[in-house]
Amino acid sequence: MIPFVDLHAINARFEDEFKIGFQDFLDSSYYILGNQVKTFEQSFAKYCGTAHCVGVGNGLDALQLILEGYKLLDKLSIGDEVLVASNTYIATIIAIKQAGLKPVLVEAESKTFNFDLDALEAGITPKSKAIMPVHLYGQLAPMKEILALSSKHNLLIIEDAAQAHGAKDANGNRAGNLGSAAGFSFYPTKNLGALGDGGAVTTNDDDLAEVIRKLRNYGTSSKYVNEVLGFNSRLDEIQAAFLNVKLPTLDSDNDFRRKIATRYISEINNSKITLPFYDKSDAHIFHLFVVQVENRNEFQTYLNENGIGNLIHYPIAPHQQNALPDFKHLKFPITEKIHNQVISIPISPVMDAQQVSRVIEVLNSY
Ligand SMILES: Cc1ncc(COP(=O)(O)O)c(C=O)c1O
């Protein structure tokens, strides 16, 4: 059996350093917003190339806190429209709704699983105030075109970088440093994953960083002085300790994933399986390796029978989820097709060459 992702093996590589990190944490007696969080914020801001990183509770909160921050800075108001891809993971849309803003879903295209750019432009109205590009599956969104639209229409760009830690554009700029602000998730399966929940906001906007630092901690900047109505969403100190251990390995892990993806793309040859787009650049970090098949149920049964772990990202389009009844009447044919056909096969920094060969062999024999 080849697991879809072997989190134990991924984290066992760091066991000794985790133990040292835990001992430091224990000895520090600073269990909330201590030195581990400070160190991680500095290191991750440096890694992304941004002026600021603010550690928060999870990726959903990171996105919502950016929106709440912009509301406090009068750059967004309740009811403003935010354009977002209709095939994103639902968290992006939840963040917009929870912040009292209006998600405007934009049809996807199935080559890179990102915005259909014509549909994006067509979705802009006088009420549009922000675009939330999602670097889905680890592939950067078409930021050049999105930036051009945002400057033409004066829109904020809030990257959902939850699946794209370390992805770089052609100029070497990383996800998290490509718009006005970005939200990251450190959910354990992510390319930079904690051993529990975690998230971060990165930005070059000093005012936004300052307001999010307050918002994540009850709206305070000094103890028990509440300046704004805040939240409790702090990156946990022990998770920051684990992330400090793992961050230096992120680039080599991403390279390793790209090597597996390169093998899959050159060696899987089966007309029933559509492989993902890859331009051989560092714009993709292959958080997931997502293929498309017409008869997914049959293919999934075949993978299961042959011991190849798999998952579907995602089986139900957001506009068809019961949680979003206002969107039920909408139709996004490409998005719906994507949701009917996608299936993810194993890719991770701990797969060995034999396992990769086995996945290729099983897919070629389908
Ligand atoms: C694209 C995307 N956005 C947001 C999130 C939310 O992150 P979290 O689960 O840490 O809240 C996720 C996480 O799964 C995600 O994949």
PDBQT file of the ligand as one rigid body, heavy atoms in Angstrom, charges set to zero:
ROOT
HETATM    1  C1  LIG A 401      -6.943  26.873  -0.312  1.00  0.00    +0.000 C 
HETATM    2  C2  LIG A 401      -7.142  26.839   1.174  1.00  0.00    +0.000 A 
HETATM    3  N1  LIG A 401      -7.522  27.955   1.802  1.00  0.00    +0.000 NA
HETATM    4  C3  LIG A 401      -7.692  28.000   3.131  1.00  0.00    +0.000 A 
HETATM    5  C4  LIG A 401      -7.486  26.892   3.911  1.00  0.00    +0.000 A 
HETATM    6  C5  LIG A 401      -7.764  26.967   5.377  1.00  0.00    +0.000 C 
HETATM    7  O1  LIG A 401      -6.701  26.574   6.174  1.00  0.00    +0.000 OA
HETATM    8  P1  LIG A 401      -6.939  25.946   7.636  1.00  0.00    +0.000 P 
HETATM    9  O2  LIG A 401      -7.446  24.561   7.466  1.00  0.00    +0.000 OA
HETATM   10  O3  LIG A 401      -5.600  26.033   8.278  1.00  0.00    +0.000 OA
HETATM   11  O4  LIG A 401      -7.936  26.831   8.312  1.00  0.00    +0.000 OA
HETATM   12  C6  LIG A 401      -7.071  25.707   3.309  1.00  0.00    +0.000 A 
HETATM   13  C7  LIG A 401      -6.819  24.530   4.140  1.00  0.00    +0.000 C 
HETATM   14  O5  LIG A 401      -7.094  23.455   4.026  1.00  0.00    +0.000 OA
HETATM   15  C8  LIG A 401      -6.898  25.673   1.905  1.00  0.00    +0.000 A 
HETATM   16  O6  LIG A 401      -6.516  24.551   1.279  1.00  0.00    +0.000 OA
ENDROOT
TORSDOF 0
